[in-house]
Amino acid sequence: MQAFQKLEPILNVAATGHFTLSSKLVLGNVIEQIVLDKTGSGSLTDAMITALIVKLNGKVIFGPITATDLRLLETYITGVNNTGFISIFFTEPRAATKADQLLGAINTPAAGVVDFTIEGDITGATTPFLNAYAVLRSPESAAATPGFDPDTAGLIRGLINTTLAPTAAGEFPFDLNYGSRGESLIKRAVFFSTILTALRVKRDSVEIFGNGTIASALVGYLQTLYGHANQTNMYVWDSLLDGHQSDAQPTRTILPNKTAREAVYQFLLTVSGAGTVRAYTDVYTTLDRL
């Protein structure tokens, strides 16, 4: 962290309604993290924030996600759970190196960002209160980081949602959204559901996560060994489990003739019955590929 600044006032923070923050203060900087401060509210629980999104130049790059799900993801990644505050990370806090940690932070000049907006919906709050803060650094500071690759300066973290609706108990293949043009790098896939019991992942017909169904308890044990905090009713396939960003999974396959095609991913979910699974693909990508 090079700078920590309070952002402009969030507009229309009401008991029920849609709030917005369009920040000019972050432009020209590298945005590592946004912190939303809920302290001071009469009542504003995570369950009352039913959608959060981040837009760059009018395009959604993060969400929509409920604050409840974002809290679980934040706790999984960092081990921290403080109900007065919630963060939107663009960095990878537990990465092995500083250069890896900064990968995905929004370098606004390199990514061509001229508008940064956060929006959200609140339902049923009492005298809600929200302030926003940003963890920032200069592009020059990021470029001076040992191991920094200038070709990655335009990469951003995207969190892309897909709703899955299995209709019966069993194992079923599903596709997840990871951007309109592909060519992203998948950090992790995150699933929230009370019916999901196991998962397998295939890439181009090759098992890359499990050659049989892997139960959530086993996954949670493995993640805990690497410092993550597994959460109830949350299942994570994490390519960056040990903190090495080079393990992110490409969504393109290079062929022997040096051309590329889109990789074929299958997410095989085992569920206990019909219901809904809220899925998020956590990626490194560029703005034009979302």
N, C-alpha and C positions, 0 to 999 in steps of 0.2 A: 504494500500500500504506500503510495506516494502522497495522496491527498484524500481527505474525507470531508465532504461538503454537504450542507443542507441544500436541497433543491427548492424550486419554486413551489408555491402553495398548490396543493391538490384541490381541484375544483369539484364542487357538488358532492362533498362527503356527507351524505344524508342517511337517515334511518333506513330508507329503502330507495335505491336509485343507482345511477351509473356515474362513477367518478372518473376523472381524467387528469393526467399530468403530462403536459408537453414541455419538455425541458430544453432550453437553449444553453444552460450552464454546462451541460456535459459535452457539447459539440466542440470538436477540436482536440478532445482527450481520448484516452483509452478507458472504457468503462469496464471495471472488473466486477462490480457488485452493486446492487440496489438494496437498501434496507428500508423496509416500511415499519414505521413506529406507530403502534396502536395504543401505547400507554396514554392515559388521560381520558379514554373513552368511558362512557357510562357502561355500555356493554357492546363489544365488537369482537366476538369470537371468530375463530377460523371458519366455523360452519356458516357464519353469516356473510362471508365473502365468497360468493358462489362462482365467480369467474375472475381470473386475472390474465391479462395479455400484455405483451410488449410488442410495439410496432416500430419498425424502422422504415422511414420514408413511406409510411402508410401501409406497409406489408407486415402481417403478423409473423413474428419469428419465434414467439414463446407463448404457448398456451393455445386456447384457453384452458386453464387449470384452476380447480378450486383451491382455496387456501388450505383446506384440510389435506388434500393430496400433496400440495407443495410443501407443507410442514413435514409430512412423512418422508418425502424425498430429501429435504434439507437435513433431517435428522439422520437418515441413512448415510448421507455423504459425509456429514461433519460430526455426528454424535451429539449435536447441540439441539435442545428443545426448550426455547424460552418463549412463552406464549405472548409476551408483550411486543415481540418483534418477529418479522419474517423477512427472509432474504431471497432475492433473485440473483443467483450466481451466473456469471458468464465465464468465470475462470473454473479451474478444477482444483479445489482447495487442498486435496490430499495427493497431488501429483508428486512424482519423485524428484523433479527438478523445478527451478523457478521458471525456466523457459516452458516446460510442460504445463506448469500451473497457469501461465498467462495465455496459453493457446485457447482460442475461443473468446477471449475478452474482446469487446467491440472497439477496435481501432477506428474511430469515426472517420478520420481522413482517408485511411486506406480502404475502408469498406464503402466509402461514398455516402456516408450517412449525413443527411441535412435535417432530418426530423426524428426525434426520439420521443416516443409517447408510451405511457403506461395507462391502461384502463382497467376498470373492474366494476363488478356489480355487488351491491350490498343489499341484504334482505333481513328485515326484522331487528335491526340494531337499535340501541338507545343512546342518543347523543354521541354518535361515533366521532372519533378523532384519528386523523392520519397525517403523518409527516413522512417525507421521503428524503433519504440521504444516499449519496453515491460515493463509492470507493473508486478513485481515479488515479491515473498516472499519465505522464506525457508520452506521446509516441516516441520521442527521442529516448526516454528512459526504457521503454519496452525494447527498442532496437538495440540498446546497449547491454541487454541481458545476455550473459554467457549462454551459448547454444541457440540463440534466436535465429530463426530462418526467415529472411525477408519475404520469401514466397508465401509464408503463412500469415502475413500481416492482415490480409483481408478476410481470413476465416473468422466466423462468429459461431457462438453456441446457439443452436436452435433446439427447441423442445416442441415436438409436433405430436398432436393428439390423434388417436384413432379409437372409435368406439366399436367394440366387438360384441356380438350377440349370439353366443351358442344357444341352440334350441333343445339340447338334451345332454345327458351325462355321456362322457367318453372323451377321446382324444380327437381334436379337430385341427386342421391347418388353417392359419390366417395370414393375411398380408398386413403389414404396417406401413403407414405413410412415412416416408423420410425425405420428402421434397418433390416438387413438381418435375424437376429435371434430373433427379438422381445425382450421382457424383459427390455424394456426401460421405463422411466417415462416421460410422455408428459407434458412439461411446458406450451406450447401454440402452436396453429396452426395459421399461418399467410398467408393471401391470398392477392395477388396484382392483380387487374383487374378493368377495366372500366365497365364491364358488371355484376359484382356481386352485388346483392342488399340485400340479406338476407341469414341467415345461421341457421341450426340446427345441433346438434351433438348428436348421440346416442352411447351408450356403452352397448353391450349385450342387445339390443332392448329397453333399458331404456333411456329416454330423459335426458341428463345431461346439455344440453345447449338449452333452449327453448322447450316448449311444443307446440310451433307454431313458425312460422318464426319470427326472430328477425332482424329488420331493422338496417342498419349500424349506423343511427343517434342515436338510442337508445343505442347501444353498445358503441358508442363514448362518449355519456353522462356518462354512468356508469364508463368507463375507466378514464374519466377526474376527476371524484369524487375521484379516488384513485391515482391521481397524474401522470397519463399517458397522452400522447399527441396524440390523435387520428389523423390519416393522411388521406388525400383524396385518394380515390381509393385503400384503404388498409382496410382489415377486419381482426380482431384478435379475436380468441377464446382464452382467457387467464385464465388458471387454477390458476395462481399465482397473480391474480389481486390485492389482499390485501397484497402481500409480504410474504406469508407463503408457504415455499417450500413443506411442508407436504401435500399440496393440489394437487401436481402434480399427473396426472392420470396414473395409472399403465397399461401396455399393456398385463399383465397376470391376469387371474382370478383364485383365489384359490377355489377349489371345496370342498364340504363337507368331502371328504375322504383325504383331505390335499394335493392332487395332484394339478397340475396347467395346465391350457390350455391358449392359446392365446385369449385375449379379442377381441370381434368383434366390431370394430368402424365403424360407418357410418357418413360421413360428407355430409349433405344434403344442397346443394347450390342452391339458387334461382338466376337465371340469366335473364337478359333482352333480350338475344339473343345468337346466336352462337359466339364463340370467344375462347380466351385463358385465363386461370387463372394460375398464377404462385403461387404455394403453397409451404410452408416450414413448416416442423415439427421441433419444437424446443424442444430438449429432454435432459434428463440426461441418460447417458448410459455408457457402457464400450467399449473399443477399439475393442474387439473381437465380439461385437454385432452389429457393424455397417457394 
